[in-house]
Amino acid sequence: MSAREPAFRYAGWSFDGRDVVCRYELGARAFTERFTLPDGPGLGTPALSQVARLLFLLAGVSYYKTAAPPVVDLGATPVTPSDRALLRAFYTHGLGEFAYVNDLDLSGLQFTGGAEPLPATPYDGGADRPLVPFGGGIDSVVVAETVRARRPETALFVLGSYDAIEGVLEVAGLPVLRAARRLDPQLLVRDPAFLNGHVPVTGIVSLVALAAAVVDGRGPVVMSNEHSASEATVAGVNHQWSKSAAFEGLLRASLAESVPGLGYFSLLRARSELWVAQRFALLPAYHPVFRSCNRAFTVDPARRLGHWCGECDKCCFIDLILAPYLTPGELEAIFGREPLDRPDLLPRFRSLLGDGEHDKPFECVGDVDECRTAVTLAAARPDRQKYPVLQELSAFVAGRAPAEESLLRPLGDDAVPPEYADADVVV
């Protein structure tokens, strides 16, 4: 762990109109981040202040990681016991990939400071007005369609502005709550003195979505994180940790201590990506417009692609997981040239099947079993017999792919409330 700076300090947060302003310090360097919330009746309420305080706590990781000092000083920030547990896990596990890539050990990270917690602020927002954070990929599309079939007052939440999402939002036709995030400019200039690496951004997005829900009198926030998001990428490190069941449970505990009544869960927690793909295949209106390629969502707008790149880990995974349920022609229409039709991408596909340096790529992709079953199912289709990449992959996983049925039933427990538990898409 770096000792270049003695401590990372939480300097305080405040409201500036609709902005949540978060201030952090690292030695003599000061950072400020702003989150602009939608307008609504919940602005200025005690419940929103509680959620904004949690957002301030989690958003700090982006600035801590610039130097990764051994001490985090919470200053005068009120924190509950559950907040402390959440925060420690968010740093040590949420920054697990960052630590792995930079050869750091965060296990001894010390948290100092922190004030007595504020009294809990019960939230009685509309339980029949769910908010679905929406990224335009297959998971959030399936969740949006599932939830809207049961709750007509469903709305979508989007953080930031991305052209890749707009077409999907138009097809969905649901109300949209929008928020904006402005990182401190110092993070965007690629200072060579800064350490770099992955941050648990879904955790931060979750808190902004919860804040937006309170502003608009909504609840619960319904996430789209599936079962495999809890699986490790490499031993002890999970690229998707802030999409995991562990993070979800820790955040729910913090909410229960500070904002009881504000719901947060993932509808897909016990579902495989194969289950999601099967249901997405039944929603053809979304096929021409959905987007999961991360190159459409880079921080720098000038570097964003307006189409699927067709060659990254995410593109390969989406092609593979849909291949059992869509024709080659349908997938060709989505990607341009389908990744499964490119022999040069064979090593990338093999890494999805467990033949790489890690258990799976450092990316938001399904687990090895899901990918092996998708290969087996797709290769058996009559319209796939002349796809050499797919046939070679099928030979590689022969005898090691779970049966489709085992991945289409619920996988383990979840925390989905009974009124949302019968998840299925109405088409």
C-alpha positions as CSV (number, residue, x, y, z in Angstrom):
1,M,0.0,0.0,0.0
2,S,1.3,3.5,-0.9
3,A,2.7,5.6,1.9
4,R,3.1,8.7,-0.2
5,E,0.3,10.4,1.6
6,P,-0.5,9.9,5.2
7,A,-4.3,9.7,4.9
8,F,-7.3,10.1,2.7
9,R,-9.8,12.4,4.4
10,Y,-13.5,12.9,4.0
11,A,-13.8,16.7,4.2
12,G,-17.6,16.9,4.1
13,W,-20.6,17.1,1.8
14,S,-23.5,19.5,1.3
15,F,-26.4,20.4,-1.0
16,D,-26.1,23.1,-3.6
17,G,-29.6,23.3,-5.0
18,R,-30.1,19.9,-6.7
19,D,-26.4,19.0,-6.4
20,V,-24.9,16.8,-3.8
21,V,-21.4,18.2,-3.4
22,C,-18.8,15.8,-2.0
23,R,-15.4,17.0,-0.8
24,Y,-12.3,14.9,-0.1
25,E,-8.6,15.6,0.7
26,L,-5.4,13.8,0.1
27,G,-2.5,15.6,1.8
28,A,-2.5,19.1,0.3
29,R,-4.7,18.1,-2.7
30,A,-8.5,18.7,-2.5
31,F,-11.1,17.0,-4.7
32,T,-14.7,17.9,-5.3
33,E,-17.4,15.8,-7.0
34,R,-20.9,16.8,-7.8
35,F,-24.1,14.7,-8.4
36,T,-27.0,16.5,-9.9
37,L,-30.3,15.0,-8.9
38,P,-33.6,15.2,-10.8
39,D,-36.2,17.8,-9.5
40,G,-38.9,16.5,-7.3
41,P,-40.9,16.8,-4.0
42,G,-38.3,14.9,-2.0
43,L,-35.5,17.5,-2.4
44,G,-34.6,18.9,1.0
45,T,-36.1,16.0,3.0
46,P,-34.2,14.2,5.9
47,A,-34.5,10.9,4.0
48,L,-32.6,12.4,1.1
49,S,-29.9,13.7,3.4
50,Q,-29.4,10.2,4.7
51,V,-29.0,8.8,1.2
52,A,-26.7,11.6,0.2
53,R,-24.5,10.9,3.2
54,L,-24.1,7.3,2.1
55,L,-23.4,8.5,-1.5
56,F,-20.7,10.7,-0.1
57,L,-19.1,7.7,1.7
58,L,-19.1,5.4,-1.3
59,A,-18.0,8.0,-3.9
60,G,-14.8,8.6,-2.0
61,V,-13.1,5.4,-3.5
62,S,-12.5,7.2,-6.8
63,Y,-10.2,9.7,-5.1
64,Y,-8.7,7.4,-2.5
65,K,-7.4,5.2,-5.2
66,T,-5.2,7.9,-6.7
67,A,-2.6,7.2,-4.0
68,A,-4.1,4.4,-1.8
69,P,-2.7,5.5,1.5
70,P,-3.0,3.2,4.6
71,V,-5.5,5.4,6.5
72,V,-9.0,6.7,5.6
73,D,-10.1,9.5,7.9
74,L,-13.9,9.8,8.0
75,G,-13.6,13.2,9.6
76,A,-16.9,14.4,11.1
77,T,-19.1,12.2,8.9
78,P,-21.9,10.5,10.9
79,V,-21.6,6.7,10.4
80,T,-23.6,3.8,11.8
81,P,-22.1,0.4,12.6
82,S,-23.5,-1.0,9.3
83,D,-22.0,2.0,7.4
84,R,-18.6,1.1,8.7
85,A,-19.0,-2.6,7.7
86,L,-20.2,-1.5,4.2
87,L,-17.4,1.0,3.8
88,R,-14.6,-1.4,4.8
89,A,-15.9,-4.0,2.4
90,F,-16.4,-1.4,-0.4
91,Y,-12.8,-0.4,-0.1
92,T,-11.2,-3.8,0.4
93,H,-13.4,-5.9,-1.8
94,G,-14.8,-3.3,-4.1
95,L,-11.2,-2.2,-4.9
96,G,-10.0,-5.8,-5.1
97,E,-9.3,-5.7,-8.8
98,F,-7.5,-2.3,-8.4
99,A,-5.3,-3.8,-5.7
100,Y,-4.7,-6.9,-7.7
101,V,-3.6,-5.0,-10.8
102,N,-1.4,-2.6,-8.8
103,D,0.0,-5.3,-6.5
104,L,-1.3,-3.7,-3.3
105,D,-2.6,-5.2,-0.1
106,L,-5.6,-3.3,1.3
107,S,-6.4,-5.8,4.0
108,G,-4.7,-3.6,6.7
109,L,-6.5,-0.4,5.7
110,Q,-7.4,1.7,8.8
111,F,-10.6,3.7,9.1
112,T,-10.4,6.6,11.6
113,G,-12.8,9.4,12.7
114,G,-16.5,9.4,12.1
115,A,-19.2,11.0,14.2
116,E,-22.2,9.5,16.1
117,P,-24.9,8.3,13.7
118,L,-27.9,10.5,13.0
119,P,-31.3,9.3,14.1
120,A,-33.0,7.0,11.5
121,T,-35.3,8.6,9.1
122,P,-38.1,6.3,8.1
123,Y,-39.1,6.4,4.4
124,D,-42.7,5.9,3.3
125,G,-42.2,6.4,-0.4
126,G,-44.6,4.7,-2.8
127,A,-43.9,0.9,-2.7
128,D,-45.8,0.6,-5.9
129,R,-43.6,3.1,-7.8
130,P,-40.4,1.2,-8.5
131,L,-37.3,2.7,-10.0
132,V,-35.1,0.5,-12.3
133,P,-31.5,1.7,-13.0
134,F,-31.1,1.2,-16.7
135,G,-28.0,0.7,-18.8
136,G,-29.5,-0.4,-22.0
137,G,-28.2,-4.0,-21.9
138,I,-30.1,-7.3,-21.8
139,D,-30.3,-7.5,-18.0
140,S,-31.9,-4.1,-17.4
141,V,-34.2,-4.5,-20.4
142,V,-35.6,-7.8,-19.0
143,V,-36.0,-6.3,-15.5
144,A,-37.8,-3.2,-16.9
145,E,-40.2,-5.3,-18.9
146,T,-40.8,-7.7,-16.0
147,V,-41.4,-5.0,-13.4
148,R,-43.6,-2.8,-15.6
149,A,-45.9,-5.8,-16.2
150,R,-46.7,-5.8,-12.5
151,R,-46.3,-2.1,-11.5
152,P,-47.7,0.4,-14.1
153,E,-46.0,3.2,-12.2
154,T,-42.5,1.9,-13.0
155,A,-39.8,4.4,-14.1
156,L,-36.3,4.1,-15.3
157,F,-33.1,5.7,-13.9
158,V,-30.2,6.9,-16.0
159,L,-26.9,8.4,-14.6
160,G,-25.2,10.4,-17.3
161,S,-25.9,11.0,-20.9
162,Y,-25.1,8.3,-23.4
163,D,-26.3,8.1,-27.0
164,A,-26.3,4.3,-26.8
165,I,-29.1,4.3,-24.3
166,E,-31.5,6.7,-26.0
167,G,-32.9,4.3,-28.6
168,V,-33.5,1.6,-25.9
169,L,-35.3,4.2,-23.7
170,E,-37.5,5.1,-26.7
171,V,-38.5,1.5,-27.2
172,A,-39.2,1.1,-23.4
173,G,-41.4,4.1,-23.4
174,L,-41.3,4.5,-19.6
175,P,-40.7,7.7,-17.6
176,V,-37.1,8.4,-17.0
177,L,-35.4,10.0,-14.0
178,R,-32.0,11.4,-15.0
179,A,-29.0,12.4,-12.8
180,A,-25.6,13.7,-13.7
181,R,-22.1,13.0,-12.2
182,R,-19.2,15.4,-12.5
183,L,-15.9,13.9,-11.4
184,D,-13.2,16.3,-10.2
185,P,-11.3,17.4,-13.3
186,Q,-8.1,16.2,-11.7
187,L,-9.2,12.6,-12.3
188,L,-9.6,13.2,-16.0
189,V,-6.2,14.6,-16.8
190,R,-4.4,11.2,-16.3
191,D,-1.9,12.5,-13.8
192,P,1.1,10.1,-14.0
193,A,1.5,10.3,-10.2
194,F,-2.0,8.8,-9.7
195,L,-2.6,5.1,-9.4
196,N,-5.2,3.8,-11.8
197,G,-7.7,0.9,-11.9
198,H,-11.2,-0.3,-11.6
199,V,-13.6,1.2,-9.0
200,P,-16.9,-0.4,-7.8
201,V,-19.0,2.0,-9.8
202,T,-22.3,0.1,-9.6
203,G,-22.3,0.8,-5.8
204,I,-22.0,4.6,-6.5
205,V,-24.7,4.4,-9.2
206,S,-27.0,2.5,-6.7
207,L,-26.8,5.4,-4.2
208,V,-27.5,8.0,-6.9
209,A,-30.5,5.9,-8.0
210,L,-31.7,5.6,-4.3
211,A,-31.4,9.4,-4.0
212,A,-33.4,9.9,-7.2
213,A,-36.1,7.5,-5.9
214,V,-36.4,9.6,-2.7
215,V,-36.6,12.8,-4.7
216,D,-39.5,11.5,-6.8
217,G,-41.2,9.6,-4.0
218,R,-40.4,6.2,-5.5
219,G,-39.4,2.8,-4.2
220,P,-38.0,0.3,-4.3
221,V,-34.9,0.5,-6.4
222,V,-34.8,-2.7,-8.5
223,M,-31.4,-3.7,-9.8
224,S,-30.5,-6.1,-12.6
225,N,-27.6,-8.0,-11.1
226,E,-27.7,-11.7,-11.9
227,H,-26.4,-14.7,-10.0
228,S,-23.0,-14.8,-11.6
229,A,-22.2,-11.3,-10.5
230,S,-21.3,-12.8,-7.1
231,E,-18.6,-15.1,-8.7
232,A,-14.9,-14.3,-8.4
233,T,-13.0,-13.3,-11.5
234,V,-9.8,-14.6,-9.9
235,A,-9.4,-16.1,-6.4
236,G,-10.5,-13.5,-3.9
237,V,-11.1,-10.8,-6.5
238,N,-14.5,-10.0,-8.2
239,H,-14.6,-7.4,-10.9
240,Q,-18.4,-7.2,-10.3
241,W,-18.2,-7.0,-6.5
242,S,-20.6,-4.0,-6.2
243,K,-23.1,-6.1,-8.2
244,S,-22.8,-9.0,-5.9
245,A,-25.1,-10.4,-3.2
246,A,-22.5,-9.5,-0.6
247,F,-22.6,-5.8,-1.5
248,E,-26.4,-5.8,-1.8
249,G,-26.8,-7.2,1.7
250,L,-24.4,-4.7,3.2
251,L,-26.1,-1.8,1.5
252,R,-29.5,-3.0,2.6
253,A,-28.2,-3.2,6.2
254,S,-27.0,0.4,6.0
255,L,-30.3,1.6,4.6
256,A,-32.2,-0.2,7.3
257,E,-30.3,1.7,10.0
258,S,-30.6,5.1,8.3
259,V,-33.6,5.1,5.9
260,P,-35.8,2.2,7.0
261,G,-38.5,1.6,4.3
262,L,-36.3,2.4,1.3
263,G,-36.1,-0.9,-0.6
264,Y,-33.1,-2.1,-2.7
265,F,-32.7,-5.5,-4.3
266,S,-31.8,-7.2,-7.6
267,L,-34.7,-9.0,-9.3
268,L,-32.2,-11.3,-11.1
269,R,-30.1,-12.3,-8.0
270,A,-31.1,-16.0,-8.4
271,R,-31.1,-16.0,-12.2
272,S,-28.4,-17.0,-14.7
273,E,-27.4,-14.9,-17.7
274,L,-28.7,-17.8,-19.8
275,W,-32.1,-17.3,-18.3
276,V,-31.9,-13.6,-19.0
277,A,-30.8,-14.2,-22.6
278,Q,-33.7,-16.6,-23.2
279,R,-36.2,-14.0,-22.2
280,F,-34.5,-11.1,-24.0
281,A,-34.7,-13.2,-27.2
282,L,-38.5,-12.9,-26.8
283,L,-38.3,-9.0,-26.9
284,P,-37.5,-8.3,-30.6
285,A,-38.3,-4.6,-30.4
286,Y,-35.1,-4.1,-28.4
287,H,-32.8,-6.2,-30.6
288,P,-31.9,-3.4,-33.1
289,V,-31.2,-0.8,-30.3
290,F,-29.8,-2.4,-27.2
291,R,-26.1,-2.0,-26.4
292,S,-23.8,-3.6,-23.9
293,C,-20.4,-2.8,-25.4
294,N,-18.5,-0.8,-22.8
295,R,-16.8,1.3,-25.5
296,A,-20.1,3.1,-25.9
297,F,-19.9,4.2,-22.2
298,T,-16.4,5.5,-21.7
299,V,-15.9,8.5,-19.5
300,D,-14.5,10.7,-22.3
301,P,-17.4,11.3,-24.8
302,A,-15.0,11.8,-27.7
303,R,-13.8,8.2,-27.3
304,R,-17.3,6.6,-27.2
305,L,-18.3,4.3,-30.1
306,G,-21.7,4.7,-31.7
307,H,-21.9,1.0,-32.5
308,W,-20.9,-2.4,-31.1
309,C,-17.1,-2.8,-31.4
310,G,-17.7,-6.5,-32.0
311,E,-14.4,-7.7,-30.5
312,C,-14.2,-6.9,-26.7
313,D,-14.9,-9.4,-24.0
314,K,-18.4,-7.9,-23.5
315,C,-19.4,-8.1,-27.2
316,C,-18.1,-11.7,-27.3
317,F,-20.1,-12.7,-24.2
318,I,-23.3,-11.1,-25.4
319,D,-23.0,-12.8,-28.8
320,L,-22.3,-16.1,-27.1
321,I,-25.1,-16.0,-24.5
322,L,-27.7,-15.0,-27.2
323,A,-26.5,-17.5,-29.8
324,P,-28.7,-20.4,-28.5
325,Y,-31.8,-18.3,-28.9
326,L,-31.3,-16.1,-31.9
327,T,-30.4,-16.9,-35.5
328,P,-27.0,-16.1,-37.0
329,G,-28.8,-13.5,-39.2
330,E,-30.4,-11.8,-36.2
331,L,-27.0,-11.6,-34.4
332,E,-25.3,-10.4,-37.6
333,A,-27.9,-7.6,-37.7
334,I,-27.0,-6.6,-34.2
335,F,-23.2,-6.7,-34.4
336,G,-22.4,-6.0,-38.1
337,R,-20.0,-8.9,-38.3
338,E,-20.8,-11.4,-35.6
339,P,-18.0,-12.1,-33.2
340,L,-18.6,-15.9,-33.5
341,D,-17.8,-15.6,-37.2
342,R,-14.3,-14.3,-36.5
343,P,-11.5,-16.9,-36.0
344,D,-9.2,-14.1,-34.6
345,L,-11.4,-13.9,-31.6
346,L,-11.1,-17.5,-30.7
347,P,-8.7,-16.8,-27.7
348,R,-11.1,-14.3,-26.3
349,F,-14.0,-16.8,-26.4
350,R,-11.8,-19.5,-24.9
351,S,-11.1,-17.1,-22.0
352,L,-14.9,-16.9,-21.3
353,L,-14.8,-20.7,-21.1
354,G,-12.2,-20.8,-18.4
355,D,-9.1,-21.2,-20.6
356,G,-7.5,-17.9,-19.6
357,E,-5.2,-16.4,-17.0
358,H,-8.2,-15.8,-14.7
359,D,-11.4,-17.7,-14.0
360,K,-13.1,-15.2,-16.4
361,P,-12.1,-11.9,-17.9
362,F,-12.1,-8.7,-15.7
363,E,-15.4,-7.7,-17.3
364,C,-19.1,-7.9,-16.5
365,V,-19.6,-11.3,-18.1
366,G,-21.3,-14.5,-17.0
367,D,-19.5,-17.4,-15.4
368,V,-17.7,-20.3,-17.1
369,D,-20.6,-22.7,-16.7
370,E,-23.1,-20.4,-18.4
371,C,-20.7,-19.8,-21.3
372,R,-20.0,-23.5,-21.7
373,T,-23.7,-24.3,-21.9
374,A,-24.3,-21.5,-24.3
375,V,-21.6,-22.9,-26.6
376,T,-23.1,-26.4,-26.5
377,L,-26.6,-25.2,-27.2
378,A,-25.6,-22.8,-30.0
379,A,-23.3,-25.4,-31.7
380,A,-26.2,-27.9,-31.8
381,R,-28.4,-25.5,-33.8
382,P,-28.8,-26.6,-37.5
383,D,-28.0,-23.1,-38.6
384,R,-24.7,-23.1,-36.8
385,Q,-23.0,-26.2,-38.4
386,K,-20.8,-24.1,-40.6
387,Y,-19.4,-21.8,-37.9
388,P,-15.9,-23.2,-37.3
389,V,-15.2,-21.0,-34.2
390,L,-18.3,-22.3,-32.5
391,Q,-17.6,-25.9,-33.4
392,E,-14.1,-25.7,-32.1
393,L,-15.3,-24.1,-28.8
394,S,-17.9,-26.9,-28.6
395,A,-15.2,-29.5,-28.8
396,F,-13.2,-27.7,-26.1
397,V,-16.1,-27.8,-23.6
398,A,-17.4,-31.3,-24.6
399,G,-18.6,-33.1,-21.5
400,R,-18.1,-30.1,-19.2
401,A,-21.2,-28.0,-19.8
402,P,-24.1,-28.1,-17.4
403,A,-27.5,-29.0,-18.7
404,E,-29.6,-26.0,-19.9
405,E,-32.4,-26.9,-17.4
406,S,-30.0,-26.5,-14.4
407,L,-29.3,-22.9,-15.4
408,L,-32.9,-21.9,-16.2
409,R,-34.2,-22.6,-12.7
410,P,-33.5,-20.3,-9.6
411,L,-29.9,-20.5,-8.4
412,G,-29.7,-20.1,-4.6
413,D,-31.5,-17.5,-2.4
414,D,-32.4,-13.9,-3.1
415,A,-33.9,-11.0,-1.2
416,V,-36.7,-10.3,-3.6
417,P,-39.9,-9.2,-1.8
418,P,-42.8,-11.6,-2.3
419,E,-44.7,-9.1,-4.4
420,Y,-41.9,-9.1,-6.9
421,A,-40.7,-12.7,-6.6
422,D,-42.7,-14.3,-9.4
423,A,-40.3,-12.9,-12.0
424,D,-41.1,-13.7,-15.6
425,V,-41.4,-11.6,-18.7
426,V,-44.9,-11.0,-20.1
427,V,-44.5,-10.8,-23.8
